[in-house]
Amino acid sequence: MQQAETVLNAIRERGERGLPLENIYRLLYNRNLYLRAYGRIYSNQGATTEGVTA
């Protein structure tokens, strides 16, 4: 199984390039992937902002 950080970087790179993701169902079994992804969004101060700013 690939390292979670490697997988997240590949997903981000494909998203930036506008490429689709395929066969990602296998990643659902990687617990570390969830922990790393949550760690990235948890520290985001804007994640708890209510509504949209003008």
PDB file of N, CA, C and O in Angstrom:
ATOM      1  N   MET A   1       0.843  -1.173   0.000  1.00  0.00           N
ATOM      2  CA  MET A   1       0.000   0.000   0.000  1.00  0.00           C
ATOM      3  C   MET A   1       0.894   1.245   0.000  1.00  0.00           C
ATOM      4  O   MET A   1       1.902   1.294   0.705  1.00  0.00           O
ATOM      5  N   GLN A   2       0.524   2.223  -0.777  1.00  0.00           N
ATOM      6  CA  GLN A   2       1.334   3.423  -0.906  1.00  0.00           C
ATOM      7  C   GLN A   2       1.228   4.297   0.332  1.00  0.00           C
ATOM      8  O   GLN A   2       0.248   4.243   1.075  1.00  0.00           O
ATOM      9  N   GLN A   3       2.264   5.104   0.532  1.00  0.00           N
ATOM     10  CA  GLN A   3       2.261   6.040   1.638  1.00  0.00           C
ATOM     11  C   GLN A   3       1.163   7.079   1.446  1.00  0.00           C
ATOM     12  O   GLN A   3       0.923   7.528   0.325  1.00  0.00           O
ATOM     13  N   ALA A   4       0.501   7.462   2.519  1.00  0.00           N
ATOM     14  CA  ALA A   4      -0.625   8.395   2.453  1.00  0.00           C
ATOM     15  C   ALA A   4      -0.190   9.734   1.871  1.00  0.00           C
ATOM     16  O   ALA A   4      -0.914  10.313   1.061  1.00  0.00           O
ATOM     17  N   GLU A   5       0.954  10.228   2.259  1.00  0.00           N
ATOM     18  CA  GLU A   5       1.421  11.531   1.770  1.00  0.00           C
ATOM     19  C   GLU A   5       1.650  11.493   0.261  1.00  0.00           C
ATOM     20  O   GLU A   5       1.340  12.460  -0.434  1.00  0.00           O
ATOM     21  N   THR A   6       2.181  10.404  -0.244  1.00  0.00           N
ATOM     22  CA  THR A   6       2.405  10.240  -1.676  1.00  0.00           C
ATOM     23  C   THR A   6       1.086  10.254  -2.438  1.00  0.00           C
ATOM     24  O   THR A   6       0.974  10.887  -3.488  1.00  0.00           O
ATOM     25  N   VAL A   7       0.096   9.558  -1.907  1.00  0.00           N
ATOM     26  CA  VAL A   7      -1.219   9.488  -2.547  1.00  0.00           C
ATOM     27  C   VAL A   7      -1.877  10.865  -2.560  1.00  0.00           C
ATOM     28  O   VAL A   7      -2.416  11.284  -3.584  1.00  0.00           O
ATOM     29  N   LEU A   8      -1.837  11.570  -1.430  1.00  0.00           N
ATOM     30  CA  LEU A   8      -2.456  12.893  -1.360  1.00  0.00           C
ATOM     31  C   LEU A   8      -1.786  13.873  -2.318  1.00  0.00           C
ATOM     32  O   LEU A   8      -2.459  14.692  -2.944  1.00  0.00           O
ATOM     33  N   ASN A   9      -0.487  13.790  -2.430  1.00  0.00           N
ATOM     34  CA  ASN A   9       0.229  14.666  -3.374  1.00  0.00           C
ATOM     35  C   ASN A   9      -0.166  14.357  -4.820  1.00  0.00           C
ATOM     36  O   ASN A   9      -0.329  15.269  -5.630  1.00  0.00           O
ATOM     37  N   ALA A  10      -0.315  13.093  -5.134  1.00  0.00           N
ATOM     38  CA  ALA A  10      -0.712  12.708  -6.492  1.00  0.00           C
ATOM     39  C   ALA A  10      -2.133  13.183  -6.795  1.00  0.00           C
ATOM     40  O   ALA A  10      -2.415  13.637  -7.904  1.00  0.00           O
ATOM     41  N   ILE A  11      -3.024  13.076  -5.809  1.00  0.00           N
ATOM     42  CA  ILE A  11      -4.395  13.545  -6.002  1.00  0.00           C
ATOM     43  C   ILE A  11      -4.409  15.052  -6.225  1.00  0.00           C
ATOM     44  O   ILE A  11      -5.102  15.545  -7.115  1.00  0.00           O
ATOM     45  N   ARG A  12      -3.648  15.781  -5.421  1.00  0.00           N
ATOM     46  CA  ARG A  12      -3.587  17.233  -5.569  1.00  0.00           C
ATOM     47  C   ARG A  12      -3.033  17.630  -6.934  1.00  0.00           C
ATOM     48  O   ARG A  12      -3.564  18.530  -7.584  1.00  0.00           O
ATOM     49  N   GLU A  13      -1.976  16.963  -7.363  1.00  0.00           N
ATOM     50  CA  GLU A  13      -1.354  17.269  -8.657  1.00  0.00           C
ATOM     51  C   GLU A  13      -2.333  17.019  -9.805  1.00  0.00           C
ATOM     52  O   GLU A  13      -2.440  17.834 -10.721  1.00  0.00           O
ATOM     53  N   ARG A  14      -3.042  15.900  -9.756  1.00  0.00           N
ATOM     54  CA  ARG A  14      -4.014  15.601 -10.817  1.00  0.00           C
ATOM     55  C   ARG A  14      -5.156  16.610 -10.812  1.00  0.00           C
ATOM     56  O   ARG A  14      -5.657  16.983 -11.873  1.00  0.00           O
ATOM     57  N   GLY A  15      -5.568  17.050  -9.637  1.00  0.00           N
ATOM     58  CA  GLY A  15      -6.617  18.051  -9.545  1.00  0.00           C
ATOM     59  C   GLY A  15      -6.188  19.386 -10.129  1.00  0.00           C
ATOM     60  O   GLY A  15      -6.964  20.048 -10.817  1.00  0.00           O
ATOM     61  N   GLU A  16      -4.954  19.779  -9.854  1.00  0.00           N
ATOM     62  CA  GLU A  16      -4.426  21.038 -10.388  1.00  0.00           C
ATOM     63  C   GLU A  16      -4.326  20.999 -11.907  1.00  0.00           C
ATOM     64  O   GLU A  16      -4.505  22.017 -12.576  1.00  0.00           O
ATOM     65  N   ARG A  17      -4.039  19.828 -12.443  1.00  0.00           N
ATOM     66  CA  ARG A  17      -3.904  19.682 -13.895  1.00  0.00           C
ATOM     67  C   ARG A  17      -5.243  19.380 -14.567  1.00  0.00           C
ATOM     68  O   ARG A  17      -5.316  19.298 -15.793  1.00  0.00           O
ATOM     69  N   GLY A  18      -6.307  19.214 -13.769  1.00  0.00           N
ATOM     70  CA  GLY A  18      -7.629  18.941 -14.317  1.00  0.00           C
ATOM     71  C   GLY A  18      -7.808  17.522 -14.818  1.00  0.00           C
ATOM     72  O   GLY A  18      -8.659  17.267 -15.670  1.00  0.00           O
ATOM     73  N   LEU A  19      -7.024  16.604 -14.304  1.00  0.00           N
ATOM     74  CA  LEU A  19      -7.099  15.208 -14.726  1.00  0.00           C
ATOM     75  C   LEU A  19      -8.038  14.423 -13.806  1.00  0.00           C
ATOM     76  O   LEU A  19      -8.103  14.704 -12.609  1.00  0.00           O
ATOM     77  N   PRO A  20      -8.757  13.454 -14.344  1.00  0.00           N
ATOM     78  CA  PRO A  20      -9.673  12.662 -13.512  1.00  0.00           C
ATOM     79  C   PRO A  20      -8.915  11.648 -12.649  1.00  0.00           C
ATOM     80  O   PRO A  20      -7.780  11.275 -12.946  1.00  0.00           O
ATOM     81  N   LEU A  21      -9.566  11.225 -11.591  1.00  0.00           N
ATOM     82  CA  LEU A  21      -9.027  10.161 -10.743  1.00  0.00           C
ATOM     83  C   LEU A  21      -9.749   8.871 -11.102  1.00  0.00           C
ATOM     84  O   LEU A  21     -10.959   8.871 -11.330  1.00  0.00           O
ATOM     85  N   GLU A  22      -9.012   7.785 -11.152  1.00  0.00           N
ATOM     86  CA  GLU A  22      -9.586   6.491 -11.500  1.00  0.00           C
ATOM     87  C   GLU A  22      -9.198   5.462 -10.456  1.00  0.00           C
ATOM     88  O   GLU A  22      -8.111   5.524  -9.882  1.00  0.00           O
ATOM     89  N   ASN A  23     -10.091   4.518 -10.215  1.00  0.00           N
ATOM     90  CA  ASN A  23      -9.850   3.394  -9.296  1.00  0.00           C
ATOM     91  C   ASN A  23      -9.413   3.852  -7.911  1.00  0.00           C
ATOM     92  O   ASN A  23      -8.480   3.294  -7.333  1.00  0.00           O
ATOM     93  N   ILE A  24     -10.078   4.853  -7.387  1.00  0.00           N
ATOM     94  CA  ILE A  24      -9.700   5.355  -6.070  1.00  0.00           C
ATOM     95  C   ILE A  24     -10.370   4.590  -4.931  1.00  0.00           C
ATOM     96  O   ILE A  24     -10.070   4.830  -3.761  1.00  0.00           O
ATOM     97  N   TYR A  25     -11.264   3.681  -5.264  1.00  0.00           N
ATOM     98  CA  TYR A  25     -11.947   2.906  -4.233  1.00  0.00           C
ATOM     99  C   TYR A  25     -10.974   2.150  -3.339  1.00  0.00           C
ATOM    100  O   TYR A  25     -11.269   1.921  -2.166  1.00  0.00           O
ATOM    101  N   ARG A  26      -9.821   1.757  -3.870  1.00  0.00           N
ATOM    102  CA  ARG A  26      -8.831   1.024  -3.074  1.00  0.00           C
ATOM    103  C   ARG A  26      -8.253   1.882  -1.958  1.00  0.00           C
ATOM    104  O   ARG A  26      -7.816   1.367  -0.929  1.00  0.00           O
ATOM    105  N   LEU A  27      -8.255   3.200  -2.169  1.00  0.00           N
ATOM    106  CA  LEU A  27      -7.690   4.100  -1.173  1.00  0.00           C
ATOM    107  C   LEU A  27      -8.535   4.158   0.092  1.00  0.00           C
ATOM    108  O   LEU A  27      -8.049   4.574   1.144  1.00  0.00           O
ATOM    109  N   LEU A  28      -9.789   3.746  -0.001  1.00  0.00           N
ATOM    110  CA  LEU A  28     -10.671   3.789   1.155  1.00  0.00           C
ATOM    111  C   LEU A  28     -10.212   2.866   2.277  1.00  0.00           C
ATOM    112  O   LEU A  28     -10.665   3.003   3.413  1.00  0.00           O
ATOM    113  N   TYR A  29      -9.326   1.935   1.974  1.00  0.00           N
ATOM    114  CA  TYR A  29      -8.825   1.006   2.975  1.00  0.00           C
ATOM    115  C   TYR A  29      -7.572   1.516   3.685  1.00  0.00           C
ATOM    116  O   TYR A  29      -7.071   0.870   4.605  1.00  0.00           O
ATOM    117  N   ASN A  30      -7.071   2.664   3.262  1.00  0.00           N
ATOM    118  CA  ASN A  30      -5.842   3.223   3.831  1.00  0.00           C
ATOM    119  C   ASN A  30      -6.203   4.200   4.955  1.00  0.00           C
ATOM    120  O   ASN A  30      -6.522   5.359   4.692  1.00  0.00           O
ATOM    121  N   ARG A  31      -6.153   3.737   6.187  1.00  0.00           N
ATOM    122  CA  ARG A  31      -6.528   4.560   7.347  1.00  0.00           C
ATOM    123  C   ARG A  31      -5.645   5.804   7.453  1.00  0.00           C
ATOM    124  O   ARG A  31      -6.131   6.880   7.801  1.00  0.00           O
ATOM    125  N   ASN A  32      -4.371   5.665   7.159  1.00  0.00           N
ATOM    126  CA  ASN A  32      -3.458   6.801   7.262  1.00  0.00           C
ATOM    127  C   ASN A  32      -3.826   7.919   6.287  1.00  0.00           C
ATOM    128  O   ASN A  32      -3.553   9.090   6.550  1.00  0.00           O
ATOM    129  N   LEU A  33      -4.441   7.559   5.171  1.00  0.00           N
ATOM    130  CA  LEU A  33      -4.872   8.565   4.204  1.00  0.00           C
ATOM    131  C   LEU A  33      -5.910   9.490   4.836  1.00  0.00           C
ATOM    132  O   LEU A  33      -5.847  10.706   4.656  1.00  0.00           O
ATOM    133  N   TYR A  34      -6.859   8.925   5.571  1.00  0.00           N
ATOM    134  CA  TYR A  34      -7.872   9.726   6.251  1.00  0.00           C
ATOM    135  C   TYR A  34      -7.235  10.640   7.300  1.00  0.00           C
ATOM    136  O   TYR A  34      -7.586  11.815   7.405  1.00  0.00           O
ATOM    137  N   LEU A  35      -6.306  10.094   8.065  1.00  0.00           N
ATOM    138  CA  LEU A  35      -5.664  10.879   9.111  1.00  0.00           C
ATOM    139  C   LEU A  35      -4.854  12.035   8.537  1.00  0.00           C
ATOM    140  O   LEU A  35      -4.897  13.145   9.067  1.00  0.00           O
ATOM    141  N   ARG A  36      -4.122  11.783   7.465  1.00  0.00           N
ATOM    142  CA  ARG A  36      -3.338  12.849   6.831  1.00  0.00           C
ATOM    143  C   ARG A  36      -4.233  13.924   6.223  1.00  0.00           C
ATOM    144  O   ARG A  36      -3.970  15.118   6.367  1.00  0.00           O
ATOM    145  N   ALA A  37      -5.286  13.493   5.547  1.00  0.00           N
ATOM    146  CA  ALA A  37      -6.199  14.442   4.917  1.00  0.00           C
ATOM    147  C   ALA A  37      -6.874  15.306   5.976  1.00  0.00           C
ATOM    148  O   ALA A  37      -6.989  16.520   5.804  1.00  0.00           O
ATOM    149  N   TYR A  38      -7.317  14.698   7.060  1.00  0.00           N
ATOM    150  CA  TYR A  38      -7.950  15.462   8.131  1.00  0.00           C
ATOM    151  C   TYR A  38      -6.951  16.434   8.758  1.00  0.00           C
ATOM    152  O   TYR A  38      -7.305  17.566   9.088  1.00  0.00           O
ATOM    153  N   GLY A  39      -5.726  16.000   8.918  1.00  0.00           N
ATOM    154  CA  GLY A  39      -4.691  16.875   9.465  1.00  0.00           C
ATOM    155  C   GLY A  39      -4.461  18.100   8.602  1.00  0.00           C
ATOM    156  O   GLY A  39      -4.137  19.168   9.121  1.00  0.00           O
ATOM    157  N   ARG A  40      -4.619  17.967   7.318  1.00  0.00           N
ATOM    158  CA  ARG A  40      -4.443  19.103   6.402  1.00  0.00           C
ATOM    159  C   ARG A  40      -5.589  20.104   6.511  1.00  0.00           C
ATOM    160  O   ARG A  40      -5.352  21.311   6.450  1.00  0.00           O
ATOM    161  N   ILE A  41      -6.817  19.634   6.671  1.00  0.00           N
ATOM    162  CA  ILE A  41      -7.943  20.568   6.721  1.00  0.00           C
ATOM    163  C   ILE A  41      -8.230  21.043   8.137  1.00  0.00           C
ATOM    164  O   ILE A  41      -8.820  22.109   8.311  1.00  0.00           O
ATOM    165  N   TYR A  42      -7.834  20.292   9.143  1.00  0.00           N
ATOM    166  CA  TYR A  42      -8.107  20.674  10.520  1.00  0.00           C
ATOM    167  C   TYR A  42      -7.418  21.975  10.886  1.00  0.00           C
ATOM    168  O   TYR A  42      -7.995  22.802  11.592  1.00  0.00           O
ATOM    169  N   SER A  43      -6.210  22.165  10.422  1.00  0.00           N
ATOM    170  CA  SER A  43      -5.436  23.350  10.785  1.00  0.00           C
ATOM    171  C   SER A  43      -5.869  24.591  10.008  1.00  0.00           C
ATOM    172  O   SER A  43      -5.354  25.683  10.251  1.00  0.00           O
ATOM    173  N   ASN A  44      -6.799  24.437   9.087  1.00  0.00           N
ATOM    174  CA  ASN A  44      -7.284  25.546   8.280  1.00  0.00           C
ATOM    175  C   ASN A  44      -8.221  26.417   9.108  1.00  0.00           C
ATOM    176  O   ASN A  44      -9.305  25.971   9.486  1.00  0.00           O
ATOM    177  N   GLN A  45      -7.819  27.651   9.395  1.00  0.00           N
ATOM    178  CA  GLN A  45      -8.628  28.552  10.210  1.00  0.00           C
ATOM    179  C   GLN A  45      -9.956  28.905   9.537  1.00  0.00           C
ATOM    180  O   GLN A  45     -10.935  29.192  10.226  1.00  0.00           O
ATOM    181  N   GLY A  46     -10.003  28.887   8.216  1.00  0.00           N
ATOM    182  CA  GLY A  46     -11.219  29.227   7.504  1.00  0.00           C
ATOM    183  C   GLY A  46     -12.206  28.080   7.408  1.00  0.00           C
ATOM    184  O   GLY A  46     -13.311  28.270   6.900  1.00  0.00           O
ATOM    185  N   ALA A  47     -11.842  26.897   7.880  1.00  0.00           N
ATOM    186  CA  ALA A  47     -12.704  25.734   7.759  1.00  0.00           C
ATOM    187  C   ALA A  47     -13.981  25.869   8.580  1.00  0.00           C
ATOM    188  O   ALA A  47     -14.981  25.219   8.274  1.00  0.00           O
ATOM    189  N   THR A  48     -13.964  26.700   9.613  1.00  0.00           N
ATOM    190  CA  THR A  48     -15.146  26.849  10.463  1.00  0.00           C
ATOM    191  C   THR A  48     -15.875  28.174  10.204  1.00  0.00           C
ATOM    192  O   THR A  48     -16.773  28.548  10.959  1.00  0.00           O
ATOM    193  N   THR A  49     -15.495  28.868   9.155  1.00  0.00           N
ATOM    194  CA  THR A  49     -16.119  30.135   8.835  1.00  0.00           C
ATOM    195  C   THR A  49     -17.554  29.903   8.372  1.00  0.00           C
ATOM    196  O   THR A  49     -17.813  29.059   7.515  1.00  0.00           O
ATOM    197  N   GLU A  50     -18.488  30.667   8.955  1.00  0.00           N
ATOM    198  CA  GLU A  50     -19.889  30.535   8.567  1.00  0.00           C
ATOM    199  C   GLU A  50     -20.171  31.389   7.338  1.00  0.00           C
ATOM    200  O   GLU A  50     -19.757  32.548   7.283  1.00  0.00           O
ATOM    201  N   GLY A  51     -20.856  30.842   6.368  1.00  0.00           N
ATOM    202  CA  GLY A  51     -21.281  31.588   5.213  1.00  0.00           C
ATOM    203  C   GLY A  51     -20.164  31.965   4.257  1.00  0.00           C
ATOM    204  O   GLY A  51     -19.054  31.438   4.328  1.00  0.00           O
ATOM    205  N   VAL A  52     -20.480  32.884   3.364  1.00  0.00           N
ATOM    206  CA  VAL A  52     -19.541  33.314   2.338  1.00  0.00           C
ATOM    207  C   VAL A  52     -19.204  34.778   2.577  1.00  0.00           C
ATOM    208  O   VAL A  52     -20.081  35.584   2.891  1.00  0.00           O
ATOM    209  N   THR A  53     -17.929  35.115   2.426  1.00  0.00           N
ATOM    210  CA  THR A  53     -17.531  36.520   2.585  1.00  0.00           C
ATOM    211  C   THR A  53     -17.689  37.258   1.274  1.00  0.00           C
ATOM    212  O   THR A  53     -17.571  36.668   0.200  1.00  0.00           O
ATOM    213  N   ALA A  54     -17.953  38.543   1.362  1.00  0.00           N
ATOM    214  CA  ALA A  54     -18.165  39.347   0.167  1.00  0.00           C
ATOM    215  C   ALA A  54     -16.908  39.626  -0.503  1.00  0.00           C
ATOM    216  O   ALA A  54     -16.893  40.297  -1.535  1.00  0.00           O
TER     217      ALA A  54
END
